[in-house]
Amino acid sequence: MAEMQDVIDGVTTREPGETGLELAAHRAAFLDSVLAGLRVERAERLAASPAERALASEATGEENLSAVSPLAYLAALLDYTLTHLRNESGSVDLATLDDTLHQPFGDLPTAGEAVDRELRQVRLVVEVLRRYLDPSGPVWPGIPDEQKEALAADERSYRQAAYAALLFRLGTSYDELLLARGAEAQARQDLADRLGLDPARLDALCLDLATLAEADLEQLFGLADTTRDPLSEGPAIPAFLAWQLERLRERWRREDWPETEPVGAVPLLDPDLVPADHLVPQPPDEAGDDWLQVLWNTRKDALDNWLGELRDAREGQAPPAGLEGMLAAALGRSWADLEAIEADRKEGTDVGPQLR
């Protein structure tokens, strides 16, 4: 004790004109700083108590063991609670806290992205109510039947209201989806285009209101299901978003590979510009071939055949006849045709259609 007093006296000397009360305040602030440092040092040793070991058993990253991390803060709170809190049966353990506060303290994640994931406070309230009113728990059997029915009706109203709100935000309604079931193909196509879906997906959006469950809304739209284990993971991608991405990929595919080649289309891969040794090997397709090499070879063969036709039309012919043969092979026109088109152009006639 005397050594501590010497340290305090050494770092908090009285300044000229300072009162005893001011000196005491400065020394109290110094002690608060020392105590804070001790708490931080203790929090960094997460495995020092049963509560901390329960939280740190799966920790793999040092960022989760930081003294200022949420995990360290929670561990310190739990350690204090388990050390000092008592009930009628004696000491309190994690199972008692779980049953009393309806939160899975012993199962909380201690590693990965889940540690830093932010949640809305209202979700914690919902989780507590779900566990408190668990039909397999001690409270549910004592609730009057009329209250159980009222609770079921309220939950049903919530699910239906959430479903209607989600559809509204997406640009449609339940009534419109019902009408679309028997609508003509063009009407279904217009609705699907507005939602960014394939028309075949429209009927899957129309859920049965009588059996609508939170799991249906989560799978379809990503709205969190409050009835499942709160520490479990929902779908990585909701079905509605997956369908939109599916439609978008199909649209890109059609634009990249149109059934009818557009006017003025250029090759996607031209051997005259991209040598074969510049190609990056691709994984084998269903036929076991490198699709990029096949595309390059197909274009190269087409160019070689075309050049061969021009060469055959020219060789063995006098210059005028050879030129006529090449024009006929390449353009399907004669020199006289080109002269006539040029005359029309000079007169101001639109010759675009003749050149196509």
Secondary structure, DSSP 8 states (H G I E B T S, - for coil): -HHHHHHHHHHS---TT--HHHHHHHHHHHHHHHHHHHHHHHHT-GGGSHHHHHHHTT---GGGG-TTSHHHHHHHHHHHHHHH-EETTEE--HHHHHHHH---GGG---SSGGGG----HHHHHHHHHHHHT-TTSSSGGGS-HHHHHHHHHHHHHHHHHHHHHHHHHHT--HHHHHHHHTS-HHHHHHHHHHHTS-GGGHHHH---TTS--HHHHHHHH----TTS-TTS---SS-HHHHHHHHHHHHHHHHHHS-SS--TT---SS-TTTS-GGG-------TTSS-HHHHHHHHHHHHHHHHHHHHHHHHTTS-HHHHHHHHHHHHTS--HHHHHHHHHHHHTT---HHHH-
